[in-house]
Amino acid sequence: MVVGHNIDFPDLWSLSQRIKTKLPASSASESFRKHNVAAALGHSLDRVNILGDDAGYGHSGCVNALSWASNGEILISSGDDTTVRIWRMDNSNTSQQYPFMCRSVIHTGHRANIFSAKMLPHSSRIVTAAGDMQIRVFDARSATSSSLVSDDLETEYSVDESCLRVIHCHEDRAKKIVTEDSPDLFLSLAEDGTVRQHDLRIPHNCQTEACSAPLVDMGFELSTISVSPLTPYQFVVAGDSPHGYLYDRRHLRRVIEAEWGAIPQAGKGATTCVRKFSRPKADTTSSVPVFLRDHITGSRISKSNGHEVLLSFSGDGVYIFSTKDDSSDDGSMKRGASISTHNSESQDDESSESSEIHRPDEHPGLNAPSILSRQSYTGARNVATIKDVNFIGPHDEWIVSGSDDGNLFIWNKKDASLQGIYEGDSSVVNVVEEHPYLPLLAVSGIDNTVKLFAPNLSDKPSTFSRIANAEEIVSTNRRAGETRILRYDLSTLLSEVRAAVGNESDLSEQCVGQ
């Protein structure tokens, strides 16, 4: 491995340092900053920059992963082209409001699409997760240096110059990386149904020694994970199941089993599920076929209060839960939560019965108390791809999600009203990440570019706002979503029937789920 130069961190007069105070969070200055950010985000947004183009600058494929550094001065992006690109503010550029430029590119060595990329806090290390089942760790110091980076060209770095470690612990596509306030610890999630904890201070070689037991082994495919920023021992996972699951790393399942006199089962997860999040039964009725599989594509735990949880359901909307709510075993709403009308126009006896159908993907050992949603947020379409969901605002005042129609949706958290719809991609918006200090959103999806959105404080109307057509957009999304679900699940059901009767050879002729 070639040792690179030290990272060239921006000086103290960079944009982020000028707006970010070092005073305690309870100080008047910090409160004033948060007030200004919230006030700015209350305005209509507009596109302020496009990172990349079709002429060879930036990514050459879908951008699946976005992540801001904790100090807000670096945005990293990654995706189908298996590169990690490092975008930083060009303080010499005064012609743009947010002149982020890519000066460094890391060639990761992954052999399949990258789905997640995160910068570890208090360090210059970047962690990636990809479809080749690998987790890779890179040192950004060997990929960024003002003495080597040209002002006009992207400087490229090979895997040998930047890769620190390759982790092979997962047995299926690695989908997510989540970090906590540590330069060494992070969690990874994969479609093998496991969540693993990694500590870079501990040497490990997957090829010569056994991997440690996972924190979680669900037994079905997982798609999303979120760690609580305020209580990092808690995290939520979800995937091919009608529920989201809250785990607590303080509750070691093997210790509990030993105390009960049971023999801990080898290969099972080490932590305990303490809560289960469910939609109300009334929300599961629909005109779509009863064999529709439940699938949760995105999750997020509130950064401001630590108890609110967002889950994005494929073919449905976004739901918010609270770990403070009482459990409900009778299917009734404990808090009078809003019932989604997303598919309520065609409810009948047959669809009502569908909520009682046995789900083969339900984990048999998860008997944690079930919490029902407080509120739902509908209008976006979430069928075609894996979409994330997020809170935005210094106090998580708004909910944001991408959509299959290429739009970015923003709802008021309190009353679920649509605050904004913005054109964010020519095809599909999958990822939205908020800057840690500025009223700025990074948006990506099927396009090979990243779009930046910020408040429109001018007298001119927002160029990329589509809120004036909200009623038509929401109606179209509902109809298109139900049609797509029907077509998708008929294909899925057919493939499963063929596999059950031993005609697996026929499956190669179809591209199921596309």
C-alpha positions, 0 to 999 in steps of 0.5 A, a space after each residue: 500500500 502506498 502511503 499518501 499525503 496528509 489530508 488538506 483540511 479547509 482552513 478556519 475561514 472556510 464556509 462551514 467554520 464561519 457559520 459553525 459555532 464552537 459554543 455549547 449546543 445550549 448557547 444562544 448562538 447555537 439556538 440562533 443558528 438553528 432558528 435561522 436554518 429552520 426559518 430558511 427551510 420554511 421557504 420554497 427550495 430551488 436547485 442551486 447546483 448540479 454536481 457532475 455532467 454528461 461530459 465525463 465530469 463526475 459519476 458515470 452511473 446511478 448515484 446510490 450513496 451520499 454522505 456529508 462529513 460531520 463538519 459539513 465541509 465534504 460531501 462524498 458520493 458513490 454508486 454504480 461506477 464503483 468510485 467514491 467522489 469527494 466534493 468540497 467547497 471551492 471558496 474561490 468561486 464566487 459565481 455560485 451559491 454553493 460551489 462544491 467541486 470534485 477534485 478527488 476520485 477513489 477507485 474502490 476495487 468493488 466488483 458491483 454497485 456501491 450502495 452505501 458510503 460513509 465517512 467515519 467521524 473524527 477521521 479521514 476514513 471512508 467505508 463502503 458497502 457494495 453488491 459484491 458482498 464486501 465492505 471496504 475501508 479507505 483512507 481519504 488522506 491518500 486521496 486528497 492533497 492540495 499539493 497534488 490535486 489540480 485546480 482543473 482536473 479530478 485527481 484519481 487514486 487507485 485501490 492500492 493507494 487508498 484501501 486499508 481493509 477489505 471485509 468479507 463477513 457478509 454472505 449476500 449483497 452489503 447494502 448499508 453502513 451506519 456510523 456513530 460518534 467514533 472513528 473506529 466503530 461502524 455497523 454494516 447491514 446486508 441482504 443475508 439478513 445480518 447486521 455486523 459491528 466492526 471495530 477497526 482497532 481490532 485486526 481481522 482477516 476473514 479468509 484466515 479466521 472466523 468472523 465474529 457473530 453478527 449483532 442481528 441475524 433476522 433470517 430474511 433479507 434486510 434493506 435498511 438500518 438507522 442508528 440513533 444519534 442520541 442513543 447509539 446503542 439503539 438501532 432500527 432494521 427493516 427489509 422483507 417484513 411488514 415490521 421495523 425492529 428496534 434493537 438495543 446493544 445493551 441487551 445481549 441475548 446470549 447473556 439473557 439466555 444463559 441467565 434463563 438456563 438456556 443454551 445460546 444458539 450458535 450463529 444467531 444474533 447477539 442483541 435483543 429486539 426490544 420493539 417492533 413497529 407496525 402499520 395499523 391493520 386498516 392501512 394494509 387494506 388495498 386494491 392490490 393483490 393479497 400476495 403482495 410482499 411487505 417490504 420496507 425500503 428506508 428507515 431513520 431515527 430522529 437526530 433531535 429527540 431519539 425516539 421518533 422513527 421513520 419507515 418507508 413502505 414499498 407501495 405505500 407511504 412513509 410512517 412515523 413511530 415513537 418508541 415512547 408509545 405504548 405497545 398495541 397487541 389488539 391492532 387498535 390505535 393507541 394514540 388516534 394516529 392518522 390513517 393513510 388514505 393512500 389506497 383507501 378508495 377500494 377497500 373490501 372484505 377480501 382486502 381486509 382479510 389479506 391483513 391476516 394472511 400469514 407472512 412467511 418472511 416473518 421472523 418466528 422469534 421476534 415477540 417484542 411489543 408492537 408499536 403502531 404508527 402515529 402518522 403517515 405521509 403519502 403522495 410519493 411513489 415508492 415501488 421501482 427502487 430502494 428509497 431512503 427517507 429522512 428528517 430535515 430541519 434542526 429539530 426534525 420539523 420536516 419529512 423528506 423522501 424521493 419518488 419514482 416520478 423523479 420528484 423530491 417530496 417534503 411534508 410537515 411532520 406535525 400535520 403531514 401536509 405537503 410543503 414541497 414537491 421538487 424535480 430532483 432527477 430525470 427518472 427516480 430520486 432515491 437519496 436525500 441527505 441534509 447538510 449538518 449545519 446549512 439549509 442545504 439538501 443533496 439529492 441523487 438517484 438514477 441520474 449520474 449527477 447530484 443535485 443541491 437544493 437550498 431555500 429560494 430567498 429571491 422574489 422569483 418563483 422556484 424553477 424546480 418546484 412542482 407543488 402547484 401540480 401537487 393534486 395531479 402528481 399525487 393522483 398519478 403516483 397512486 394510480 401508477 404505483 398500484 399498476 406497477 405493484 400488480 405487474 411486479 407481484 404477478 411476475 414474482 408469484 409466477 417465479 415462485 410457483 415455477 421454483 416450487 414445482 422444479 422449473 427453475 430453468 424457466 427463470 433465466 428467461 425472465 428478468 423478475 422484478 424489473 
